[in-house]
Amino acid sequence: MVDHGFAVVRVNYRGSTGYGRAWTDALKHRVGLIELEDIAAVRDWAVKSGLADPAGLVLAGGSWGGYLTLLGLGTQPDSWALGLAAVPVADYVTAYHDEMEALKAMDRTLLGGTPDEVPERFEASSPLTYVDAVRAPVYISAGVNDPRCPIRQVDNYVDRLAARDAVHEVYRYDAGHGSLVVEERIKQVRLELDFALRHLGRV
């Protein structure tokens, strides 16, 4: 990204490790929304400092970062010009039902229960809830055999984008939660860059 003229900021938002238990546990019951508050603060700093062009801001990430990308595009639609989401959680309820048992346990800890027990928390934290508010072009890549972020919940999100002709592209590849094949990883970076450059008018 830097080689193609982008300034890159990697946000160490609440919920990450290294700053004590309170910092790590801060996102409980408001999963995704807490991290996006920190991302919004960094976005404002990047714009005010002159580092970033407010008309050309890209929200991007993979796995949890892909989840936050989709959630941010829907909850902060005026803040982002483009989104790049790799192997994301897109529909939290469907993801819960389809994912590995260990991840179900983690989600119950983070959200305080199952989708049946705390439906309002799953709804508030799910990108699918806000998909109709997304205005920025969205690029999504997903492994069709992903046990962590299963493909069905990605397809649910993409179907909602397609239903209203929202600008988006999806790349599905025959692997799991990412690829270990170097050529495939290079291809995925190339596709993301191409999408970003085209939709930001840089080609």
Backbone as numpy.savetxt, mean C-alpha at the origin, in Angstrom:
# Nx Ny Nz CAx CAy CAz Cx Cy Cz
14.92 4.62 -8.45 14.09 5.82 -8.45 14.96 7.08 -8.45
16.00 7.06 -7.65 16.90 8.22 -7.60 17.57 8.44 -8.95
17.97 7.36 -9.60 18.61 7.47 -10.91 17.69 8.09 -11.95
16.38 8.02 -11.72 15.42 8.59 -12.66 14.86 9.93 -12.19
15.54 10.55 -11.24 15.21 11.92 -10.87 14.26 12.08 -9.71
13.95 11.00 -9.01 13.06 11.09 -7.86 13.86 11.27 -6.58
13.36 12.10 -5.68 13.86 12.12 -4.31 13.09 11.03 -3.55
13.79 10.22 -2.79 13.16 9.10 -2.10 13.26 9.30 -0.59
12.11 9.22 0.08 12.05 9.31 1.54 11.44 8.02 2.06
12.15 7.34 2.94 11.64 6.11 3.55 11.24 6.41 4.98
9.95 6.33 5.26 9.39 6.78 6.54 9.45 5.68 7.58
10.05 5.98 8.73 10.07 5.04 9.85 8.89 5.39 10.77
7.70 4.98 10.34 6.47 5.36 11.03 6.26 4.54 12.29
5.35 5.01 13.13 4.99 4.27 14.33 4.50 2.86 13.96
4.83 1.92 14.82 4.54 0.53 14.55 5.80 -0.25 14.21
6.85 0.49 13.81 8.13 -0.16 13.55 8.86 -0.38 14.88
9.98 -1.07 14.80 10.72 -1.40 16.01 11.91 -0.47 16.20
12.45 -0.47 17.42 13.67 0.28 17.69 13.48 1.52 18.54
12.22 1.87 18.84 11.95 3.08 19.62 11.12 2.79 20.88
11.13 1.54 21.30 10.40 1.18 22.51 9.04 0.58 22.23
8.49 -0.03 23.27 7.24 -0.76 23.14 6.05 0.14 22.79
6.00 1.32 23.37 4.86 2.22 23.10 4.82 2.61 21.63
5.99 2.84 21.04 6.08 3.21 19.62 5.60 2.04 18.76
6.08 0.85 19.08 5.72 -0.33 18.29 4.23 -0.64 18.40
3.67 -0.47 19.58 2.26 -0.82 19.82 1.28 0.29 19.46
1.77 1.42 18.98 0.92 2.59 18.77 -0.18 2.36 17.74
0.04 1.45 16.82 -0.95 1.28 15.75 -2.09 0.34 16.12
-2.04 -0.28 17.28 -3.09 -1.23 17.64 -4.47 -0.58 17.59
-5.37 -1.29 16.93 -6.79 -0.92 16.80 -7.01 0.21 15.79
-5.95 0.88 15.33 -6.07 1.88 14.25 -5.02 1.56 13.20
-4.98 0.31 12.82 -3.96 -0.19 11.90 -4.00 0.56 10.57
-2.84 0.96 10.10 -2.74 1.69 8.84 -2.96 3.18 9.01
-3.94 3.56 9.78 -4.28 4.97 9.94 -3.22 5.71 10.74
-2.64 5.06 11.74 -1.57 5.67 12.52 -0.35 5.91 11.64
0.06 4.89 10.89 1.22 5.04 10.02 1.02 6.16 9.00
-0.20 6.26 8.48 -0.47 7.29 7.48 -0.44 8.70 8.07
-0.73 8.84 9.35 -0.56 10.14 9.99 0.91 10.56 9.94
1.81 9.60 10.20 3.24 9.89 10.17 3.72 10.15 8.75
3.19 9.39 7.79 3.55 9.60 6.39 3.08 10.98 5.93
1.90 11.39 6.36 1.39 12.72 5.99 2.29 13.81 6.55
2.77 13.63 7.78 3.66 14.63 8.39 4.97 14.73 7.61
5.50 13.58 7.19 6.73 13.60 6.40 6.48 14.19 5.02
5.33 13.90 4.45 4.97 14.50 3.17 4.96 16.02 3.27
4.33 16.55 4.32 4.27 18.01 4.50 5.67 18.59 4.65
6.53 17.90 5.42 7.91 18.36 5.57 8.63 18.38 4.24
8.46 17.32 3.44 9.16 17.22 2.16 8.75 18.34 1.21
7.47 18.70 1.25 6.99 19.79 0.39 7.49 21.14 0.90
7.33 21.40 2.20 7.73 22.69 2.77 9.23 22.94 2.68
10.00 21.87 2.75 11.46 22.01 2.68 11.96 22.22 1.26
11.08 22.03 0.28 11.47 22.17 -1.11 12.01 20.89 -1.72
12.07 19.83 -0.95 12.58 18.56 -1.48 11.64 17.97 -2.51
10.33 18.11 -2.29 9.34 17.44 -3.13 8.41 18.42 -3.82
8.03 18.08 -5.04 7.03 18.81 -5.80 5.66 18.31 -5.39
4.80 19.13 -4.82 3.50 18.65 -4.35 2.63 18.08 -5.46
2.91 18.44 -6.72 2.12 17.94 -7.83 2.66 16.61 -8.37
3.78 16.15 -7.83 4.39 14.94 -8.37 4.78 13.94 -7.31
3.99 13.85 -6.25 4.33 12.96 -5.14 3.82 11.54 -5.38
4.72 10.58 -5.23 4.39 9.17 -5.42 4.39 8.47 -4.06
3.31 7.77 -3.76 3.25 6.93 -2.57 3.50 5.50 -3.03
4.52 4.86 -2.47 4.93 3.55 -2.98 5.40 2.66 -1.85
5.24 1.35 -2.05 5.75 0.40 -1.08 5.38 -1.01 -1.45
5.98 -1.95 -0.73 5.69 -3.36 -0.95 5.26 -4.04 0.33
4.36 -5.00 0.22 3.83 -5.74 1.35 3.07 -4.77 2.26
3.54 -4.55 3.49 2.85 -3.57 4.35 2.90 -2.18 3.73
4.00 -1.88 3.07 4.10 -0.60 2.37 3.13 -0.51 1.20
2.86 -1.65 0.54 1.86 -1.66 -0.51 0.46 -1.45 0.06
0.21 -2.06 1.21 -1.05 -1.84 1.91 -1.24 -0.37 2.25
-0.21 0.24 2.83 -0.30 1.66 3.19 -0.46 2.54 1.96
0.13 2.12 0.85 -0.03 2.88 -0.39 -1.49 2.93 -0.80
-2.14 1.78 -0.86 -3.55 1.75 -1.26 -4.43 2.47 -0.25
-4.15 2.28 1.03 -4.93 2.95 2.07 -4.73 4.46 1.99
-3.51 4.89 1.75 -3.22 6.32 1.65 -3.86 6.97 0.44
-3.88 6.28 -0.69 -4.50 6.83 -1.89 -5.99 7.07 -1.69
-6.61 6.22 -0.85 -8.04 6.37 -0.61 -8.39 7.33 0.50
-7.55 7.40 1.54 -7.85 8.27 2.68 -7.22 9.66 2.55
-6.22 9.80 1.68 -5.55 11.08 1.45 -5.51 11.36 -0.06
-6.65 11.36 -0.73 -6.64 11.42 -2.20 -6.07 12.71 -2.78
-6.06 13.79 -2.01 -5.52 15.05 -2.52 -4.01 15.15 -2.33
-3.41 14.18 -1.67 -1.99 14.28 -1.31 -1.04 13.63 -2.30
-1.55 12.75 -3.15 -0.67 11.91 -3.96 -1.02 11.97 -5.43
0.03 12.03 -6.25 -0.16 12.08 -7.70 -0.20 10.69 -8.31
0.30 9.71 -7.55 0.46 8.38 -8.12 0.70 7.38 -7.00
0.31 6.11 -7.23 0.58 5.07 -6.24 1.18 3.84 -6.89
2.18 3.26 -6.22 2.81 2.02 -6.67 2.74 1.03 -5.51
1.92 0.00 -5.64 1.70 -0.94 -4.54 2.10 -2.35 -4.97
3.10 -2.90 -4.30 3.53 -4.26 -4.59 3.03 -5.20 -3.48
2.55 -6.35 -3.88 2.02 -7.39 -2.99 1.29 -6.80 -1.77
0.23 -6.02 -2.00 -0.42 -5.32 -0.89 -1.57 -6.10 -0.26
-1.93 -5.69 0.95 -3.27 -5.97 1.47 -4.18 -4.90 0.88
-5.23 -5.33 0.21 -6.13 -4.40 -0.46 -7.55 -4.47 0.08
-7.93 -5.64 0.51 -9.26 -5.90 1.08 -8.99 -6.67 2.37
-9.01 -5.98 3.51 -8.52 -6.56 4.75 -9.34 -7.77 5.21
-10.64 -7.72 5.02 -11.49 -8.82 5.49 -11.21 -10.09 4.68
-11.19 -9.97 3.36 -10.91 -11.14 2.52 -9.49 -11.64 2.74
-8.56 -10.71 2.91 -7.18 -11.11 3.20 -7.12 -11.94 4.47
-7.84 -11.51 5.49 -7.86 -12.25 6.76 -8.33 -13.68 6.54
-9.39 -13.85 5.80 -9.95 -15.19 5.61 -9.05 -16.09 4.77
-8.25 -15.49 3.88 -7.44 -16.29 2.96 -5.98 -16.45 3.38
-5.53 -15.67 4.34 -4.10 -15.65 4.65 -3.68 -16.79 5.57
-2.36 -16.91 5.80 -1.79 -17.91 6.67 -2.29 -17.75 8.10
-2.32 -18.85 8.85 -2.83 -18.81 10.21 -2.02 -17.87 11.11
-0.71 -17.84 10.92 0.12 -16.95 11.75 -0.24 -15.48 11.53
-0.59 -15.13 10.31 -0.98 -13.75 10.03 -2.38 -13.44 10.57
-3.24 -14.42 10.57 -4.55 -14.22 11.20 -4.37 -13.88 12.68
-3.48 -14.59 13.34 -3.22 -14.31 14.75 -2.67 -12.91 14.95
-1.77 -12.50 14.06 -1.22 -11.14 14.15 -2.31 -10.10 13.96
-3.17 -10.32 12.96 -4.26 -9.37 12.71 -5.21 -9.28 13.89
-5.50 -10.41 14.52 -6.38 -10.38 15.70 -5.74 -9.57 16.83
-4.42 -9.68 16.97 -3.72 -8.90 17.98 -3.76 -7.41 17.65
-3.48 -7.08 16.41 -3.43 -5.67 16.00 -4.80 -4.99 16.06
-5.83 -5.72 15.63 -7.15 -5.12 15.52 -8.07 -5.47 16.68
-7.63 -6.37 17.54 -8.41 -6.68 18.73 -9.48 -7.73 18.53
-9.39 -8.49 17.46 -10.38 -9.54 17.21 -10.45 -9.90 15.75
-11.45 -10.69 15.41 -11.68 -11.13 14.03 -12.57 -10.13 13.31
-12.73 -10.28 11.98 -13.67 -9.39 11.27 -15.09 -9.48 11.80
-15.49 -10.63 12.31 -16.84 -10.77 12.87 -16.95 -10.07 14.23
-15.85 -10.05 14.99 -15.88 -9.49 16.33 -15.69 -7.97 16.35
-14.85 -7.44 15.44 -14.59 -5.99 15.39 -14.69 -5.51 13.93
-15.85 -5.67 13.32 -15.98 -5.33 11.90 -15.64 -3.88 11.59
-15.96 -2.98 12.55 -15.71 -1.56 12.30 -14.22 -1.26 12.19
-13.38 -1.98 12.92 -11.93 -1.77 12.85 -11.37 -2.29 11.54
-11.82 -3.45 11.11 -11.37 -3.98 9.83 -11.82 -3.05 8.70
-13.03 -2.54 8.78 -13.53 -1.64 7.75 -12.70 -0.35 7.70
-12.42 0.22 8.86 -11.67 1.47 8.91 -10.26 1.31 8.40
-9.69 0.11 8.53 -8.30 -0.12 8.15 -8.14 -0.76 6.78
-9.23 -0.97 6.07 -9.16 -1.66 4.78 -9.13 -0.69 3.61
-8.15 -0.81 2.71 -8.14 0.04 1.52 -9.42 -0.06 0.69
-10.06 -1.23 0.68 -11.27 -1.41 -0.11 -12.37 -0.44 0.31
-12.39 -0.08 1.58 -13.41 0.85 2.09 -13.35 2.20 1.37
-12.16 2.60 0.96 -11.95 3.94 0.42 -11.62 3.93 -1.07
-11.79 2.79 -1.72 -11.33 2.66 -3.10 -12.03 3.64 -4.04
-13.28 3.97 -3.78 -14.00 4.87 -4.67 -13.54 6.32 -4.56
-12.73 6.62 -3.53 -12.18 7.97 -3.38 -10.84 8.14 -4.09
-10.27 7.03 -4.55 -8.94 7.08 -5.19 -9.03 7.82 -6.52
-8.17 8.82 -6.69 -8.13 9.58 -7.94 -6.80 9.44 -8.67
-5.75 9.11 -7.96 -4.43 8.99 -8.58 -4.32 7.68 -9.36
-3.55 7.67 -10.43 -3.28 6.41 -11.12 -2.62 5.41 -10.16
-3.00 4.14 -10.27 -2.52 3.12 -9.35 -1.89 1.97 -10.13
-0.70 1.59 -9.71 -0.04 0.40 -10.25 0.05 -0.64 -9.13
-0.41 -1.86 -9.41 -0.38 -2.94 -8.43 0.31 -4.16 -9.03
1.23 -4.72 -8.27 1.81 -6.00 -8.67 1.51 -7.02 -7.57
1.22 -8.25 -7.98 0.81 -9.27 -7.01 1.18 -10.66 -7.49
1.62 -11.48 -6.56 1.91 -12.88 -6.87 0.63 -13.71 -6.79
0.40 -14.54 -7.78 -0.86 -15.29 -7.81 -0.88 -16.41 -6.77
0.27 -16.74 -6.20 0.34 -17.78 -5.17 0.79 -17.22 -3.82
0.47 -15.98 -3.56 0.94 -15.30 -2.36 0.13 -15.74 -1.13
0.78 -16.37 -0.12 0.05 -16.78 1.07 -0.10 -15.66 2.10
0.68 -14.58 1.94 0.63 -13.48 2.90 -0.38 -12.42 2.50
-0.40 -12.08 1.23 -1.37 -11.12 0.68 -2.05 -11.79 -0.50
-3.02 -12.66 -0.24 -3.59 -13.53 -1.28 -4.22 -12.75 -2.43
-4.22 -13.39 -3.59 -4.61 -12.70 -4.82 -6.09 -12.34 -4.86
-6.96 -13.13 -4.21 -8.40 -12.85 -4.30 -8.74 -11.48 -3.75
-8.11 -11.09 -2.66 -8.42 -9.78 -2.08 -7.86 -8.64 -2.93
-6.77 -8.88 -3.64 -6.27 -7.89 -4.60 -7.26 -7.74 -5.75
-7.74 -8.87 -6.26 -8.70 -8.83 -7.36 -9.98 -8.09 -6.96
-10.42 -8.24 -5.72 -11.61 -7.51 -5.27 -11.41 -6.01 -5.39
-10.23 -5.55 -4.99 -9.91 -4.13 -5.06 -9.81 -3.65 -6.51
-9.13 -4.43 -7.32 -8.95 -4.07 -8.73 -10.30 -4.03 -9.45
-11.18 -4.95 -9.12 -12.51 -4.95 -9.75 -13.25 -3.66 -9.45
-13.09 -3.14 -8.26 -13.76 -1.88 -7.90 -13.15 -0.70 -8.66
-11.84 -0.71 -8.85 -11.21 0.33 -9.67 -11.73 0.25 -11.10
-11.77 -0.95 -11.64 -12.20 -1.14 -13.03 -13.65 -0.75 -13.23
-14.49 -0.97 -12.22 -15.92 -0.69 -12.34 -16.20 0.79 -12.58
-15.30 1.65 -12.14 -15.51 3.08 -12.38 -14.44 3.65 -13.31
-13.78 2.78 -14.06 -12.79 3.20 -15.05 -11.67 4.05 -14.45
-11.29 3.75 -13.21 -10.16 4.45 -12.59 -8.86 4.02 -13.29
-7.94 4.94 -13.38 -6.67 4.66 -14.06 -5.84 3.70 -13.21
-5.56 2.54 -13.74 -4.79 1.56 -12.99 -4.18 0.52 -13.93
-3.14 -0.11 -13.44 -2.56 -1.25 -14.13 -2.22 -2.31 -13.09
-2.36 -3.56 -13.48 -2.08 -4.67 -12.56 -1.12 -5.63 -13.25
-0.11 -6.04 -12.52 0.82 -7.04 -13.01 0.76 -8.24 -12.07
0.28 -9.35 -12.58 0.21 -10.58 -11.81 1.33 -11.51 -12.28
2.06 -12.08 -11.35 3.17 -12.96 -11.73 3.06 -14.28 -10.98
3.64 -15.30 -11.56 3.48 -16.67 -11.05 4.50 -16.95 -9.95
4.23 -16.41 -8.77 5.10 -16.60 -7.61 4.30 -16.26 -6.37
4.98 -16.17 -5.23 4.31 -15.88 -3.99 4.47 -14.42 -3.58
4.91 -14.21 -2.35 5.03 -12.87 -1.80 6.35 -12.24 -2.25
6.40 -11.88 -3.53 7.62 -11.41 -4.15 8.27 -12.53 -4.94
9.34 -12.20 -5.64 10.04 -13.19 -6.44 11.51 -13.21 -6.07
12.10 -14.40 -6.10 13.53 -14.55 -5.83 14.33 -14.59 -7.13
13.64 -14.53 -8.25 14.31 -14.57 -9.55 14.77 -13.16 -9.92
16.06 -12.99 -10.11 16.62 -11.65 -10.33 16.00 -10.98 -11.54
15.87 -11.70 -12.63 15.30 -11.10 -13.84 13.87 -10.63 -13.62
13.12 -11.40 -12.83 11.74 -11.00 -12.54 11.70 -9.75 -11.68
12.58 -9.65 -10.72 12.63 -8.45 -9.85 13.01 -7.22 -10.66
13.96 -7.38 -11.56 14.34 -6.26 -12.43 13.16 -5.84 -13.30
12.44 -6.82 -13.83 11.27 -6.52 -14.66 10.23 -5.73 -13.87
10.01 -6.12 -12.62 9.01 -5.44 -11.81 9.40 -3.99 -11.52
10.66 -3.74 -11.24 11.12 -2.37 -11.03 10.95 -1.56 -12.31
11.27 -2.17 -13.44 11.13 -1.48 -14.72 9.68 -1.11 -14.99
8.75 -2.03 -14.69 7.33 -1.75 -14.91 6.84 -0.62 -14.01
7.28 -0.62 -12.75 6.89 0.46 -11.84 7.41 1.81 -12.32
8.67 1.84 -12.71 9.26 3.09 -13.19 8.55 3.57 -14.45
8.27 2.66 -15.36 7.60 3.04 -16.59 6.24 3.64 -16.31
5.48 3.03 -15.41 4.16 3.54 -15.04 4.27 4.94 -14.43
5.21 5.10 -13.50 5.38 6.40 -12.84 5.78 7.48 -13.83
6.75 7.21 -14.65 7.24 8.20 -15.59 6.17 8.59 -16.61
5.41 7.62 -17.09 4.34 7.92 -18.05 3.27 8.80 -17.44
2.82 8.45 -16.25 1.67 9.15 -15.67 2.06 10.48 -15.01
3.33 10.68 -14.79 3.79 11.98 -14.29 4.28 12.86 -15.43
4.15 12.37 -16.66 4.52 13.16 -17.83 6.00 13.35 -17.99
6.80 12.36 -17.59 8.25 12.49 -17.68 8.84 11.70 -18.83
7.99 11.20 -19.72 8.49 10.49 -20.91 7.80 11.07 -22.14
